[in-house]
Amino acid sequence: MEKYTLIATTTFGLEAICKRELIDLGMEIKKVQDGRIYFEGTMEDVAKANLWLRTADRLLIELGNFKALTFEELFDQVYDLPWDQIIPANGNFIINGKSIKSKLFSISDCQRITEKAIIKKLQTKYNISWFEKSGALYDIEVALLKDNASITLDTTGKGLHKRGYRIKHGDAPIKETLAAAMVLLSFWNKDRLLYDPFCGSGTILVEAAMIGRNIAPGLDRGFAFNNWTGVDKEILKAAKRAAQEQIDNKSALNLIGTDIDLEMVSLAKEIVENLGFEDDIKIIHKDFRNLDLEDDYGVMITNPPYGQRLSTVNVQSLEQDLGQKFKNLKTWSKYIITSNEDFEKNFGKKADKKRKLYNGRLKVDYYQYYGPRPDF
């Protein structure tokens, strides 16, 4: 089976957790850079990674990597790639680009030269002067970093955070990939209570349920590679069948979310019901201050109001009350993501660990408070 150089792209700060996911899938890691994890794999591995990666944004095939100091060098080396074996006559190939600290700094020119080289190569196989691009999508990127060009082909299509379950969302929602990372970076497991005091549309709880039940996040969606000419449709079907067989339908999960926004609570309940998680996730319309919690090794993972989500909320008072709520819950582990740099002061305790992450383009910190290890 043919092997490819594959790249899982991820948000800055999540490289280590994405690398761990890939290793758990049996992939051999070649190198890790900012936002990119390189590994080798077959088309079967492309299907498996797209299906299972919870914290990656996309999965790319790197077709070429070379030095390019002039547009002539860029054209010649792009032309040398086997486009005639990849793109059919009606393939809808689009060229994206970026350039950082490179002599070829004009992104539009790099895109134009790359497209010209691909067309010239395709014309050696197809007797066509104009390509209608009416078929499957071939999303190509020419990325230059310090004069080194990487030519990649996106296997994913819509970003991997597009699980398919989110109907709509509130203000400044947390991405599914980041929510999954928050759970994976915590001490939570399927035997422990998980509570989200500001659950919104329930993204953190849903991602936890999928992790707890070992449900592949891409199970209910399609991917760009499956529409390409020459790709055996049975590859993705087989990967999905294997993923279905690995679902844990026996474990009992205990996930609770509260929110004071009735519209969000209704939306979260609808999402939970659509996914069949009614027995796993309990959504309650209530202020977290008024919820009774037992000191029984629970785990709190939450995305409280900050930035765009502040509106009329007094964030200082809210964070102080959150700290008071959990002050006497000594066995609980607490995980909070926020852009508010005064969080520890307001919460009343310094975090055991603070990790810099990004929610979209917004820099946030993930505050981790470790409770004692449960004896069950």
Secondary structure in CASP SS format (residue, H / E / C, confidence):
PFRMAT SS
TARGET T0000
AUTHOR 0000-0000-0000
METHOD secondary structure of the structure
MODEL  1
M C 1.00
E C 1.00
K C 1.00
Y E 1.00
T E 1.00
L E 1.00
I E 1.00
A E 1.00
T E 1.00
T E 1.00
T C 1.00
F C 1.00
G C 1.00
L C 1.00
E H 1.00
A H 1.00
I H 1.00
C H 1.00
K H 1.00
R H 1.00
E H 1.00
L H 1.00
I H 1.00
D H 1.00
L C 1.00
G C 1.00
M C 1.00
E C 1.00
I E 1.00
K E 1.00
K E 1.00
V E 1.00
Q E 1.00
D C 1.00
G C 1.00
R E 1.00
I E 1.00
Y E 1.00
F E 1.00
E E 1.00
G E 1.00
T C 1.00
M H 1.00
E H 1.00
D H 1.00
V H 1.00
A H 1.00
K H 1.00
A H 1.00
N H 1.00
L H 1.00
W H 1.00
L C 1.00
R C 1.00
T C 1.00
A E 1.00
D E 1.00
R E 1.00
L E 1.00
L E 1.00
I E 1.00
E E 1.00
L E 1.00
G E 1.00
N E 1.00
F E 1.00
K E 1.00
A C 1.00
L C 1.00
T C 1.00
F H 1.00
E H 1.00
E H 1.00
L H 1.00
F H 1.00
D H 1.00
Q H 1.00
V H 1.00
Y H 1.00
D C 1.00
L C 1.00
P C 1.00
W H 1.00
D H 1.00
Q H 1.00
I H 1.00
I C 1.00
P C 1.00
A C 1.00
N C 1.00
G C 1.00
N E 1.00
F E 1.00
I E 1.00
I E 1.00
N E 1.00
G E 1.00
K E 1.00
S E 1.00
I E 1.00
K C 1.00
S C 1.00
K C 1.00
L C 1.00
F C 1.00
S C 1.00
I H 1.00
S H 1.00
D H 1.00
C H 1.00
Q H 1.00
R H 1.00
I H 1.00
T H 1.00
E H 1.00
K H 1.00
A H 1.00
I H 1.00
I H 1.00
K H 1.00
K H 1.00
L H 1.00
Q C 1.00
T C 1.00
K C 1.00
Y C 1.00
N C 1.00
I C 1.00
S C 1.00
W C 1.00
F C 1.00
E C 1.00
K C 1.00
S C 1.00
G C 1.00
A C 1.00
L E 1.00
Y E 1.00
D E 1.00
I E 1.00
E E 1.00
V E 1.00
A E 1.00
L E 1.00
L E 1.00
K C 1.00
D C 1.00
N E 1.00
A E 1.00
S E 1.00
I E 1.00
T E 1.00
L E 1.00
D E 1.00
T C 1.00
T C 1.00
G C 1.00
K C 1.00
G C 1.00
L C 1.00
H C 1.00
K C 1.00
R C 1.00
G C 1.00
Y C 1.00
R C 1.00
I C 1.00
K C 1.00
H C 1.00
G C 1.00
D C 1.00
A C 1.00
P C 1.00
I C 1.00
K C 1.00
E H 1.00
T H 1.00
L H 1.00
A H 1.00
A H 1.00
A H 1.00
M H 1.00
V H 1.00
L H 1.00
L C 1.00
S C 1.00
F C 1.00
W C 1.00
N C 1.00
K C 1.00
D C 1.00
R C 1.00
L C 1.00
L E 1.00
Y E 1.00
D E 1.00
P C 1.00
F C 1.00
C C 1.00
G C 1.00
S C 1.00
G C 1.00
T H 1.00
I H 1.00
L H 1.00
V H 1.00
E H 1.00
A H 1.00
A H 1.00
M H 1.00
I H 1.00
G H 1.00
R C 1.00
N C 1.00
I C 1.00
A C 1.00
P C 1.00
G C 1.00
L C 1.00
D C 1.00
R C 1.00
G C 1.00
F C 1.00
A H 1.00
F H 1.00
N H 1.00
N H 1.00
W C 1.00
T C 1.00
G C 1.00
V C 1.00
D C 1.00
K H 1.00
E H 1.00
I H 1.00
L H 1.00
K H 1.00
A H 1.00
A H 1.00
K H 1.00
R H 1.00
A H 1.00
A H 1.00
Q H 1.00
E H 1.00
Q C 1.00
I C 1.00
D C 1.00
N C 1.00
K C 1.00
S C 1.00
A C 1.00
L C 1.00
N C 1.00
L E 1.00
I E 1.00
G E 1.00
T E 1.00
D E 1.00
I C 1.00
D C 1.00
L H 1.00
E H 1.00
M H 1.00
V H 1.00
S H 1.00
L H 1.00
A H 1.00
K H 1.00
E H 1.00
I H 1.00
V H 1.00
E H 1.00
N H 1.00
L H 1.00
G C 1.00
F C 1.00
E C 1.00
D C 1.00
D C 1.00
I E 1.00
K E 1.00
I E 1.00
I E 1.00
H E 1.00
K C 1.00
D C 1.00
F H 1.00
R H 1.00
N H 1.00
L C 1.00
D C 1.00
L C 1.00
E C 1.00
D C 1.00
D C 1.00
Y C 1.00
G C 1.00
V E 1.00
M E 1.00
I E 1.00
T E 1.00
N C 1.00
P C 1.00
P C 1.00
Y C 1.00
G H 1.00
Q H 1.00
R H 1.00
L C 1.00
S C 1.00
T C 1.00
V C 1.00
N C 1.00
V H 1.00
Q H 1.00
S H 1.00
L H 1.00
E H 1.00
Q H 1.00
D H 1.00
L H 1.00
G H 1.00
Q H 1.00
K H 1.00
F H 1.00
K H 1.00
N C 1.00
L C 1.00
K C 1.00
T C 1.00
W C 1.00
S E 1.00
K E 1.00
Y E 1.00
I E 1.00
I E 1.00
T E 1.00
S C 1.00
N C 1.00
E C 1.00
D C 1.00
F H 1.00
E H 1.00
K H 1.00
N H 1.00
F H 1.00
G C 1.00
K C 1.00
K C 1.00
A C 1.00
D C 1.00
K E 1.00
K E 1.00
R E 1.00
K E 1.00
L E 1.00
Y E 1.00
N E 1.00
G C 1.00
R C 1.00
L E 1.00
K E 1.00
V E 1.00
D E 1.00
Y E 1.00
Y E 1.00
Q E 1.00
Y E 1.00
Y C 1.00
G C 1.00
P C 1.00
R C 1.00
P C 1.00
D C 1.00
F C 1.00
END
